[in-house]
Amino acid sequence: MSNETSLSLDELNDRIAILEDNIRQLIEQAAAASGEQSEARIADRINQQNDELDRLLKIRETRQKK
């Protein structure tokens, strides 16, 4: 895991945008997926991306309060 606290606000915003796009794409894949294993794998990936997104949003929020 890299150290997001050293990222500039622009870099943090870029990572957040990438995660949001990844999540959107994963949701589209889940809608088209067939089979429990595919769906479970995509759901796990969505959860992982959402966790990372939440973490970065908290870092950004903390920085914006300073």
mmJSON file of the N, C-alpha and C atoms, coordinates in Angstrom:
{"data_MODEL":{"atom_site":{
"group_PDB":["ATOM","ATOM","ATOM","ATOM","ATOM","ATOM","ATOM","ATOM","ATOM","ATOM","ATOM","ATOM","ATOM","ATOM","ATOM","ATOM","ATOM","ATOM","ATOM","ATOM","ATOM","ATOM","ATOM","ATOM","ATOM","ATOM","ATOM","ATOM","ATOM","ATOM","ATOM","ATOM","ATOM","ATOM","ATOM","ATOM","ATOM","ATOM","ATOM","ATOM","ATOM","ATOM","ATOM","ATOM","ATOM","ATOM","ATOM","ATOM","ATOM","ATOM","ATOM","ATOM","ATOM","ATOM","ATOM","ATOM","ATOM","ATOM","ATOM","ATOM","ATOM","ATOM","ATOM","ATOM","ATOM","ATOM","ATOM","ATOM","ATOM","ATOM","ATOM","ATOM","ATOM","ATOM","ATOM","ATOM","ATOM","ATOM","ATOM","ATOM","ATOM","ATOM","ATOM","ATOM","ATOM","ATOM","ATOM","ATOM","ATOM","ATOM","ATOM","ATOM","ATOM","ATOM","ATOM","ATOM","ATOM","ATOM","ATOM","ATOM","ATOM","ATOM","ATOM","ATOM","ATOM","ATOM","ATOM","ATOM","ATOM","ATOM","ATOM","ATOM","ATOM","ATOM","ATOM","ATOM","ATOM","ATOM","ATOM","ATOM","ATOM","ATOM","ATOM","ATOM","ATOM","ATOM","ATOM","ATOM","ATOM","ATOM","ATOM","ATOM","ATOM","ATOM","ATOM","ATOM","ATOM","ATOM","ATOM","ATOM","ATOM","ATOM","ATOM","ATOM","ATOM","ATOM","ATOM","ATOM","ATOM","ATOM","ATOM","ATOM","ATOM","ATOM","ATOM","ATOM","ATOM","ATOM","ATOM","ATOM","ATOM","ATOM","ATOM","ATOM","ATOM","ATOM","ATOM","ATOM","ATOM","ATOM","ATOM","ATOM","ATOM","ATOM","ATOM","ATOM","ATOM","ATOM","ATOM","ATOM","ATOM","ATOM","ATOM","ATOM","ATOM","ATOM","ATOM","ATOM","ATOM","ATOM","ATOM","ATOM","ATOM","ATOM","ATOM","ATOM","ATOM","ATOM"],
"id":[1,2,3,4,5,6,7,8,9,10,11,12,13,14,15,16,17,18,19,20,21,22,23,24,25,26,27,28,29,30,31,32,33,34,35,36,37,38,39,40,41,42,43,44,45,46,47,48,49,50,51,52,53,54,55,56,57,58,59,60,61,62,63,64,65,66,67,68,69,70,71,72,73,74,75,76,77,78,79,80,81,82,83,84,85,86,87,88,89,90,91,92,93,94,95,96,97,98,99,100,101,102,103,104,105,106,107,108,109,110,111,112,113,114,115,116,117,118,119,120,121,122,123,124,125,126,127,128,129,130,131,132,133,134,135,136,137,138,139,140,141,142,143,144,145,146,147,148,149,150,151,152,153,154,155,156,157,158,159,160,161,162,163,164,165,166,167,168,169,170,171,172,173,174,175,176,177,178,179,180,181,182,183,184,185,186,187,188,189,190,191,192,193,194,195,196,197,198],
"type_symbol":["N","C","C","N","C","C","N","C","C","N","C","C","N","C","C","N","C","C","N","C","C","N","C","C","N","C","C","N","C","C","N","C","C","N","C","C","N","C","C","N","C","C","N","C","C","N","C","C","N","C","C","N","C","C","N","C","C","N","C","C","N","C","C","N","C","C","N","C","C","N","C","C","N","C","C","N","C","C","N","C","C","N","C","C","N","C","C","N","C","C","N","C","C","N","C","C","N","C","C","N","C","C","N","C","C","N","C","C","N","C","C","N","C","C","N","C","C","N","C","C","N","C","C","N","C","C","N","C","C","N","C","C","N","C","C","N","C","C","N","C","C","N","C","C","N","C","C","N","C","C","N","C","C","N","C","C","N","C","C","N","C","C","N","C","C","N","C","C","N","C","C","N","C","C","N","C","C","N","C","C","N","C","C","N","C","C","N","C","C","N","C","C","N","C","C","N","C","C"],
"label_atom_id":["N","CA","C","N","CA","C","N","CA","C","N","CA","C","N","CA","C","N","CA","C","N","CA","C","N","CA","C","N","CA","C","N","CA","C","N","CA","C","N","CA","C","N","CA","C","N","CA","C","N","CA","C","N","CA","C","N","CA","C","N","CA","C","N","CA","C","N","CA","C","N","CA","C","N","CA","C","N","CA","C","N","CA","C","N","CA","C","N","CA","C","N","CA","C","N","CA","C","N","CA","C","N","CA","C","N","CA","C","N","CA","C","N","CA","C","N","CA","C","N","CA","C","N","CA","C","N","CA","C","N","CA","C","N","CA","C","N","CA","C","N","CA","C","N","CA","C","N","CA","C","N","CA","C","N","CA","C","N","CA","C","N","CA","C","N","CA","C","N","CA","C","N","CA","C","N","CA","C","N","CA","C","N","CA","C","N","CA","C","N","CA","C","N","CA","C","N","CA","C","N","CA","C","N","CA","C","N","CA","C","N","CA","C","N","CA","C","N","CA","C","N","CA","C","N","CA","C","N","CA","C"],
"label_alt_id":[null,null,null,null,null,null,null,null,null,null,null,null,null,null,null,null,null,null,null,null,null,null,null,null,null,null,null,null,null,null,null,null,null,null,null,null,null,null,null,null,null,null,null,null,null,null,null,null,null,null,null,null,null,null,null,null,null,null,null,null,null,null,null,null,null,null,null,null,null,null,null,null,null,null,null,null,null,null,null,null,null,null,null,null,null,null,null,null,null,null,null,null,null,null,null,null,null,null,null,null,null,null,null,null,null,null,null,null,null,null,null,null,null,null,null,null,null,null,null,null,null,null,null,null,null,null,null,null,null,null,null,null,null,null,null,null,null,null,null,null,null,null,null,null,null,null,null,null,null,null,null,null,null,null,null,null,null,null,null,null,null,null,null,null,null,null,null,null,null,null,null,null,null,null,null,null,null,null,null,null,null,null,null,null,null,null,null,null,null,null,null,null,null,null,null,null,null,null],
"label_comp_id":["MET","MET","MET","SER","SER","SER","ASN","ASN","ASN","GLU","GLU","GLU","THR","THR","THR","SER","SER","SER","LEU","LEU","LEU","SER","SER","SER","LEU","LEU","LEU","ASP","ASP","ASP","GLU","GLU","GLU","LEU","LEU","LEU","ASN","ASN","ASN","ASP","ASP","ASP","ARG","ARG","ARG","ILE","ILE","ILE","ALA","ALA","ALA","ILE","ILE","ILE","LEU","LEU","LEU","GLU","GLU","GLU","ASP","ASP","ASP","ASN","ASN","ASN","ILE","ILE","ILE","ARG","ARG","ARG","GLN","GLN","GLN","LEU","LEU","LEU","ILE","ILE","ILE","GLU","GLU","GLU","GLN","GLN","GLN","ALA","ALA","ALA","ALA","ALA","ALA","ALA","ALA","ALA","ALA","ALA","ALA","SER","SER","SER","GLY","GLY","GLY","GLU","GLU","GLU","GLN","GLN","GLN","SER","SER","SER","GLU","GLU","GLU","ALA","ALA","ALA","ARG","ARG","ARG","ILE","ILE","ILE","ALA","ALA","ALA","ASP","ASP","ASP","ARG","ARG","ARG","ILE","ILE","ILE","ASN","ASN","ASN","GLN","GLN","GLN","GLN","GLN","GLN","ASN","ASN","ASN","ASP","ASP","ASP","GLU","GLU","GLU","LEU","LEU","LEU","ASP","ASP","ASP","ARG","ARG","ARG","LEU","LEU","LEU","LEU","LEU","LEU","LYS","LYS","LYS","ILE","ILE","ILE","ARG","ARG","ARG","GLU","GLU","GLU","THR","THR","THR","ARG","ARG","ARG","GLN","GLN","GLN","LYS","LYS","LYS","LYS","LYS","LYS"],
"label_asym_id":["A","A","A","A","A","A","A","A","A","A","A","A","A","A","A","A","A","A","A","A","A","A","A","A","A","A","A","A","A","A","A","A","A","A","A","A","A","A","A","A","A","A","A","A","A","A","A","A","A","A","A","A","A","A","A","A","A","A","A","A","A","A","A","A","A","A","A","A","A","A","A","A","A","A","A","A","A","A","A","A","A","A","A","A","A","A","A","A","A","A","A","A","A","A","A","A","A","A","A","A","A","A","A","A","A","A","A","A","A","A","A","A","A","A","A","A","A","A","A","A","A","A","A","A","A","A","A","A","A","A","A","A","A","A","A","A","A","A","A","A","A","A","A","A","A","A","A","A","A","A","A","A","A","A","A","A","A","A","A","A","A","A","A","A","A","A","A","A","A","A","A","A","A","A","A","A","A","A","A","A","A","A","A","A","A","A","A","A","A","A","A","A","A","A","A","A","A","A"],
"label_entity_id":["1","1","1","1","1","1","1","1","1","1","1","1","1","1","1","1","1","1","1","1","1","1","1","1","1","1","1","1","1","1","1","1","1","1","1","1","1","1","1","1","1","1","1","1","1","1","1","1","1","1","1","1","1","1","1","1","1","1","1","1","1","1","1","1","1","1","1","1","1","1","1","1","1","1","1","1","1","1","1","1","1","1","1","1","1","1","1","1","1","1","1","1","1","1","1","1","1","1","1","1","1","1","1","1","1","1","1","1","1","1","1","1","1","1","1","1","1","1","1","1","1","1","1","1","1","1","1","1","1","1","1","1","1","1","1","1","1","1","1","1","1","1","1","1","1","1","1","1","1","1","1","1","1","1","1","1","1","1","1","1","1","1","1","1","1","1","1","1","1","1","1","1","1","1","1","1","1","1","1","1","1","1","1","1","1","1","1","1","1","1","1","1","1","1","1","1","1","1"],
"label_seq_id":[1,1,1,2,2,2,3,3,3,4,4,4,5,5,5,6,6,6,7,7,7,8,8,8,9,9,9,10,10,10,11,11,11,12,12,12,13,13,13,14,14,14,15,15,15,16,16,16,17,17,17,18,18,18,19,19,19,20,20,20,21,21,21,22,22,22,23,23,23,24,24,24,25,25,25,26,26,26,27,27,27,28,28,28,29,29,29,30,30,30,31,31,31,32,32,32,33,33,33,34,34,34,35,35,35,36,36,36,37,37,37,38,38,38,39,39,39,40,40,40,41,41,41,42,42,42,43,43,43,44,44,44,45,45,45,46,46,46,47,47,47,48,48,48,49,49,49,50,50,50,51,51,51,52,52,52,53,53,53,54,54,54,55,55,55,56,56,56,57,57,57,58,58,58,59,59,59,60,60,60,61,61,61,62,62,62,63,63,63,64,64,64,65,65,65,66,66,66],
"pdbx_PDB_ins_code":[null,null,null,null,null,null,null,null,null,null,null,null,null,null,null,null,null,null,null,null,null,null,null,null,null,null,null,null,null,null,null,null,null,null,null,null,null,null,null,null,null,null,null,null,null,null,null,null,null,null,null,null,null,null,null,null,null,null,null,null,null,null,null,null,null,null,null,null,null,null,null,null,null,null,null,null,null,null,null,null,null,null,null,null,null,null,null,null,null,null,null,null,null,null,null,null,null,null,null,null,null,null,null,null,null,null,null,null,null,null,null,null,null,null,null,null,null,null,null,null,null,null,null,null,null,null,null,null,null,null,null,null,null,null,null,null,null,null,null,null,null,null,null,null,null,null,null,null,null,null,null,null,null,null,null,null,null,null,null,null,null,null,null,null,null,null,null,null,null,null,null,null,null,null,null,null,null,null,null,null,null,null,null,null,null,null,null,null,null,null,null,null,null,null,null,null,null,null],
"Cartn_x":[0.846,0.0,0.883,0.646,1.461,0.996,1.796,1.514,0.729,-0.595,-1.448,-1.341,-0.857,-0.755,0.292,1.196,2.211,1.752,0.589,0.078,-0.441,-0.314,-0.928,-2.443,-3.174,-4.631,-5.067,-4.377,-4.703,-4.486,-3.378,-3.1,-4.15,-4.546,-5.581,-6.903,-7.255,-8.484,-8.435,-7.264,-7.111,-7.343,-6.779,-6.969,-8.425,-9.08,-10.504,-11.315,-11.02,-11.745,-11.51,-10.295,-9.983,-10.765,-10.795,-11.548,-13.032,-13.575,-14.998,-15.283,-14.369,-14.539,-14.417,-13.45,-13.292,-14.561,-15.131,-16.344,-17.488,-17.621,-18.67,-18.496,-17.272,-17.006,-17.279,-16.913,-17.157,-18.65,-19.407,-20.865,-21.441,-20.939,-21.388,-21.025,-19.827,-19.401,-20.287,-20.613,-21.451,-22.825,-23.346,-24.658,-24.636,-23.484,-23.372,-22.837,-22.354,-21.714,-22.733,-22.279,-23.117,-22.28,-22.902,-22.206,-21.843,-22.015,-21.787,-20.345,-19.385,-17.979,-17.62,-18.066,-17.792,-18.427,-19.668,-20.376,-19.713,-19.301,-18.661,-17.319,-16.564,-15.259,-15.436,-16.409,-16.659,-17.161,-18.027,-18.528,-17.387,-16.454,-15.295,-14.457,-14.272,-13.476,-14.175,-15.499,-16.255,-16.083,-16.196,-16.022,-14.634,-13.629,-12.248,-12.074,-12.613,-12.502,-13.265,-14.437,-15.212,-14.468,-13.822,-13.039,-11.903,-11.201,-10.102,-10.632,-11.763,-12.38,-12.739,-13.361,-13.726,-12.496,-11.42,-10.189,-9.612,-9.567,-9.026,-9.927,-11.238,-12.156,-11.948,-11.679,-11.419,-10.124,-9.096,-7.83,-8.069,-8.807,-9.081,-9.876,-10.869,-11.7,-10.859,-9.967,-9.098,-8.204,-7.665,-6.796,-7.557,-8.778,-9.538,-9.969,-9.956,-10.312,-9.148,-7.928,-6.74,-6.655],
"Cartn_y":[-1.185,0.0,1.236,2.151,3.351,4.358,5.367,6.37,7.528,7.464,8.474,9.813,9.819,11.086,11.997,11.449,12.276,12.768,12.352,12.772,14.205,14.91,16.236,16.054,17.123,17.059,16.663,17.176,16.794,15.302,14.768,13.332,12.498,12.955,12.274,12.29,13.437,13.548,12.639,12.535,11.633,10.187,9.785,8.401,8.132,9.103,8.957,8.785,9.592,9.491,8.126,7.624,6.307,5.221,5.291,4.301,4.353,5.552,5.68,5.066,5.266,4.681,3.158,2.667,1.216,0.597,1.239,0.72,0.692,1.755,1.797,0.64,0.42,-0.663,-2.036,-2.201,-3.477,-3.746,-2.697,-2.856,-3.288,-2.696,-3.103,-4.567,-4.976,-6.366,-7.307,-6.892,-7.732,-7.933,-6.883,-6.984,-7.972,-8.062,-8.942,-10.335,-10.497,-11.762,-12.868,-14.057,-15.216,-16.2,-16.805,-17.767,-17.151,-17.949,-17.461,-17.051,-17.801,-17.473,-16.125,-15.861,-14.566,-13.441,-13.629,-12.598,-12.359,-13.425,-13.284,-12.575,-12.92,-12.296,-10.802,-10.465,-9.051,-8.315,-8.94,-8.319,-8.06,-9.002,-8.808,-7.623,-7.533,-6.441,-5.096,-5.074,-3.839,-3.416,-4.369,-4.061,-3.516,-4.125,-3.671,-2.245,-1.975,-0.644,0.383,0.004,0.915,1.229,0.238,0.455,1.439,1.238,2.139,3.54,3.638,4.933,5.64,4.941,5.535,6.057,5.288,5.666,6.949,7.016,8.204,9.421,9.209,10.324,10.895,10.028,10.501,11.293,10.823,11.565,12.945,12.986,14.264,15.188,14.641,15.451,16.049,15.248,15.716,16.854,16.691,17.732,19.024,18.917,20.1,20.887,20.247,20.932,21.759,21.458,22.167,23.581],
"Cartn_z":[0.0,0.0,0.0,-0.914,-0.981,0.067,0.234,1.249,0.644,0.703,0.102,0.809,2.035,2.756,2.136,1.307,0.655,-0.724,-1.158,-2.466,-2.398,-3.521,-3.603,-3.685,-3.475,-3.555,-4.958,-5.974,-7.358,-7.593,-7.074,-7.226,-6.492,-5.327,-4.548,-5.309,-5.877,-6.661,-7.883,-8.52,-9.666,-9.254,-8.139,-7.663,-7.331,-6.729,-6.396,-7.68,-8.693,-9.972,-10.618,-10.548,-11.11,-10.378,-9.054,-8.278,-8.61,-8.73,-9.066,-10.437,-11.386,-12.718,-12.652,-11.877,-11.706,-11.139,-10.147,-9.51,-10.518,-11.305,-12.329,-13.322,-13.767,-14.715,-14.096,-12.837,-12.159,-12.005,-11.729,-11.617,-12.959,-14.047,-15.385,-15.654,-15.258,-15.435,-14.626,-13.411,-12.548,-13.177,-13.794,-14.424,-15.59,-16.261,-17.428,-17.068,-15.857,-15.465,-15.297,-15.632,-15.363,-14.56,-13.604,-12.757,-11.419,-10.39,-9.026,-8.784,-9.321,-9.076,-9.672,-10.895,-11.525,-10.721,-10.35,-9.592,-8.238,-7.557,-6.247,-6.379,-7.414,-7.632,-7.913,-8.738,-9.051,-7.806,-7.031,-5.801,-4.825,-4.712,-3.839,-4.315,-5.612,-6.188,-5.972,-6.126,-5.877,-4.418,-3.508,-2.081,-1.801,-2.401,-2.218,-2.744,-3.926,-4.519,-3.678,-3.166,-2.314,-1.021,-0.429,0.791,0.532,-0.583,-0.953,-1.229,-1.914,-2.189,-0.882,0.043,1.33,2.064,2.022,2.707,2.094,0.77,0.109,0.318,0.323,0.572,1.978,2.946,4.312,4.371,3.661,3.618,3.006,1.896,1.231,2.143,2.81,3.704,4.832,5.4,6.471,5.972,4.77,4.198,3.924,3.472,3.118,4.356,5.517,6.756,7.296,6.82,7.334,6.821],
"occupancy":[1.0,1.0,1.0,1.0,1.0,1.0,1.0,1.0,1.0,1.0,1.0,1.0,1.0,1.0,1.0,1.0,1.0,1.0,1.0,1.0,1.0,1.0,1.0,1.0,1.0,1.0,1.0,1.0,1.0,1.0,1.0,1.0,1.0,1.0,1.0,1.0,1.0,1.0,1.0,1.0,1.0,1.0,1.0,1.0,1.0,1.0,1.0,1.0,1.0,1.0,1.0,1.0,1.0,1.0,1.0,1.0,1.0,1.0,1.0,1.0,1.0,1.0,1.0,1.0,1.0,1.0,1.0,1.0,1.0,1.0,1.0,1.0,1.0,1.0,1.0,1.0,1.0,1.0,1.0,1.0,1.0,1.0,1.0,1.0,1.0,1.0,1.0,1.0,1.0,1.0,1.0,1.0,1.0,1.0,1.0,1.0,1.0,1.0,1.0,1.0,1.0,1.0,1.0,1.0,1.0,1.0,1.0,1.0,1.0,1.0,1.0,1.0,1.0,1.0,1.0,1.0,1.0,1.0,1.0,1.0,1.0,1.0,1.0,1.0,1.0,1.0,1.0,1.0,1.0,1.0,1.0,1.0,1.0,1.0,1.0,1.0,1.0,1.0,1.0,1.0,1.0,1.0,1.0,1.0,1.0,1.0,1.0,1.0,1.0,1.0,1.0,1.0,1.0,1.0,1.0,1.0,1.0,1.0,1.0,1.0,1.0,1.0,1.0,1.0,1.0,1.0,1.0,1.0,1.0,1.0,1.0,1.0,1.0,1.0,1.0,1.0,1.0,1.0,1.0,1.0,1.0,1.0,1.0,1.0,1.0,1.0,1.0,1.0,1.0,1.0,1.0,1.0,1.0,1.0,1.0,1.0,1.0,1.0],
"B_iso_or_equiv":[0.0,0.0,0.0,0.0,0.0,0.0,0.0,0.0,0.0,0.0,0.0,0.0,0.0,0.0,0.0,0.0,0.0,0.0,0.0,0.0,0.0,0.0,0.0,0.0,0.0,0.0,0.0,0.0,0.0,0.0,0.0,0.0,0.0,0.0,0.0,0.0,0.0,0.0,0.0,0.0,0.0,0.0,0.0,0.0,0.0,0.0,0.0,0.0,0.0,0.0,0.0,0.0,0.0,0.0,0.0,0.0,0.0,0.0,0.0,0.0,0.0,0.0,0.0,0.0,0.0,0.0,0.0,0.0,0.0,0.0,0.0,0.0,0.0,0.0,0.0,0.0,0.0,0.0,0.0,0.0,0.0,0.0,0.0,0.0,0.0,0.0,0.0,0.0,0.0,0.0,0.0,0.0,0.0,0.0,0.0,0.0,0.0,0.0,0.0,0.0,0.0,0.0,0.0,0.0,0.0,0.0,0.0,0.0,0.0,0.0,0.0,0.0,0.0,0.0,0.0,0.0,0.0,0.0,0.0,0.0,0.0,0.0,0.0,0.0,0.0,0.0,0.0,0.0,0.0,0.0,0.0,0.0,0.0,0.0,0.0,0.0,0.0,0.0,0.0,0.0,0.0,0.0,0.0,0.0,0.0,0.0,0.0,0.0,0.0,0.0,0.0,0.0,0.0,0.0,0.0,0.0,0.0,0.0,0.0,0.0,0.0,0.0,0.0,0.0,0.0,0.0,0.0,0.0,0.0,0.0,0.0,0.0,0.0,0.0,0.0,0.0,0.0,0.0,0.0,0.0,0.0,0.0,0.0,0.0,0.0,0.0,0.0,0.0,0.0,0.0,0.0,0.0,0.0,0.0,0.0,0.0,0.0,0.0],
"pdbx_formal_charge":[null,null,null,null,null,null,null,null,null,null,null,null,null,null,null,null,null,null,null,null,null,null,null,null,null,null,null,null,null,null,null,null,null,null,null,null,null,null,null,null,null,null,null,null,null,null,null,null,null,null,null,null,null,null,null,null,null,null,null,null,null,null,null,null,null,null,null,null,null,null,null,null,null,null,null,null,null,null,null,null,null,null,null,null,null,null,null,null,null,null,null,null,null,null,null,null,null,null,null,null,null,null,null,null,null,null,null,null,null,null,null,null,null,null,null,null,null,null,null,null,null,null,null,null,null,null,null,null,null,null,null,null,null,null,null,null,null,null,null,null,null,null,null,null,null,null,null,null,null,null,null,null,null,null,null,null,null,null,null,null,null,null,null,null,null,null,null,null,null,null,null,null,null,null,null,null,null,null,null,null,null,null,null,null,null,null,null,null,null,null,null,null,null,null,null,null,null,null],
"auth_seq_id":[1,1,1,2,2,2,3,3,3,4,4,4,5,5,5,6,6,6,7,7,7,8,8,8,9,9,9,10,10,10,11,11,11,12,12,12,13,13,13,14,14,14,15,15,15,16,16,16,17,17,17,18,18,18,19,19,19,20,20,20,21,21,21,22,22,22,23,23,23,24,24,24,25,25,25,26,26,26,27,27,27,28,28,28,29,29,29,30,30,30,31,31,31,32,32,32,33,33,33,34,34,34,35,35,35,36,36,36,37,37,37,38,38,38,39,39,39,40,40,40,41,41,41,42,42,42,43,43,43,44,44,44,45,45,45,46,46,46,47,47,47,48,48,48,49,49,49,50,50,50,51,51,51,52,52,52,53,53,53,54,54,54,55,55,55,56,56,56,57,57,57,58,58,58,59,59,59,60,60,60,61,61,61,62,62,62,63,63,63,64,64,64,65,65,65,66,66,66],
"auth_comp_id":["MET","MET","MET","SER","SER","SER","ASN","ASN","ASN","GLU","GLU","GLU","THR","THR","THR","SER","SER","SER","LEU","LEU","LEU","SER","SER","SER","LEU","LEU","LEU","ASP","ASP","ASP","GLU","GLU","GLU","LEU","LEU","LEU","ASN","ASN","ASN","ASP","ASP","ASP","ARG","ARG","ARG","ILE","ILE","ILE","ALA","ALA","ALA","ILE","ILE","ILE","LEU","LEU","LEU","GLU","GLU","GLU","ASP","ASP","ASP","ASN","ASN","ASN","ILE","ILE","ILE","ARG","ARG","ARG","GLN","GLN","GLN","LEU","LEU","LEU","ILE","ILE","ILE","GLU","GLU","GLU","GLN","GLN","GLN","ALA","ALA","ALA","ALA","ALA","ALA","ALA","ALA","ALA","ALA","ALA","ALA","SER","SER","SER","GLY","GLY","GLY","GLU","GLU","GLU","GLN","GLN","GLN","SER","SER","SER","GLU","GLU","GLU","ALA","ALA","ALA","ARG","ARG","ARG","ILE","ILE","ILE","ALA","ALA","ALA","ASP","ASP","ASP","ARG","ARG","ARG","ILE","ILE","ILE","ASN","ASN","ASN","GLN","GLN","GLN","GLN","GLN","GLN","ASN","ASN","ASN","ASP","ASP","ASP","GLU","GLU","GLU","LEU","LEU","LEU","ASP","ASP","ASP","ARG","ARG","ARG","LEU","LEU","LEU","LEU","LEU","LEU","LYS","LYS","LYS","ILE","ILE","ILE","ARG","ARG","ARG","GLU","GLU","GLU","THR","THR","THR","ARG","ARG","ARG","GLN","GLN","GLN","LYS","LYS","LYS","LYS","LYS","LYS"],
"auth_asym_id":["A","A","A","A","A","A","A","A","A","A","A","A","A","A","A","A","A","A","A","A","A","A","A","A","A","A","A","A","A","A","A","A","A","A","A","A","A","A","A","A","A","A","A","A","A","A","A","A","A","A","A","A","A","A","A","A","A","A","A","A","A","A","A","A","A","A","A","A","A","A","A","A","A","A","A","A","A","A","A","A","A","A","A","A","A","A","A","A","A","A","A","A","A","A","A","A","A","A","A","A","A","A","A","A","A","A","A","A","A","A","A","A","A","A","A","A","A","A","A","A","A","A","A","A","A","A","A","A","A","A","A","A","A","A","A","A","A","A","A","A","A","A","A","A","A","A","A","A","A","A","A","A","A","A","A","A","A","A","A","A","A","A","A","A","A","A","A","A","A","A","A","A","A","A","A","A","A","A","A","A","A","A","A","A","A","A","A","A","A","A","A","A","A","A","A","A","A","A"],
"auth_atom_id":["N","CA","C","N","CA","C","N","CA","C","N","CA","C","N","CA","C","N","CA","C","N","CA","C","N","CA","C","N","CA","C","N","CA","C","N","CA","C","N","CA","C","N","CA","C","N","CA","C","N","CA","C","N","CA","C","N","CA","C","N","CA","C","N","CA","C","N","CA","C","N","CA","C","N","CA","C","N","CA","C","N","CA","C","N","CA","C","N","CA","C","N","CA","C","N","CA","C","N","CA","C","N","CA","C","N","CA","C","N","CA","C","N","CA","C","N","CA","C","N","CA","C","N","CA","C","N","CA","C","N","CA","C","N","CA","C","N","CA","C","N","CA","C","N","CA","C","N","CA","C","N","CA","C","N","CA","C","N","CA","C","N","CA","C","N","CA","C","N","CA","C","N","CA","C","N","CA","C","N","CA","C","N","CA","C","N","CA","C","N","CA","C","N","CA","C","N","CA","C","N","CA","C","N","CA","C","N","CA","C","N","CA","C","N","CA","C","N","CA","C","N","CA","C","N","CA","C","N","CA","C"],
"pdbx_PDB_model_num":[1,1,1,1,1,1,1,1,1,1,1,1,1,1,1,1,1,1,1,1,1,1,1,1,1,1,1,1,1,1,1,1,1,1,1,1,1,1,1,1,1,1,1,1,1,1,1,1,1,1,1,1,1,1,1,1,1,1,1,1,1,1,1,1,1,1,1,1,1,1,1,1,1,1,1,1,1,1,1,1,1,1,1,1,1,1,1,1,1,1,1,1,1,1,1,1,1,1,1,1,1,1,1,1,1,1,1,1,1,1,1,1,1,1,1,1,1,1,1,1,1,1,1,1,1,1,1,1,1,1,1,1,1,1,1,1,1,1,1,1,1,1,1,1,1,1,1,1,1,1,1,1,1,1,1,1,1,1,1,1,1,1,1,1,1,1,1,1,1,1,1,1,1,1,1,1,1,1,1,1,1,1,1,1,1,1,1,1,1,1,1,1,1,1,1,1,1,1]
}}}
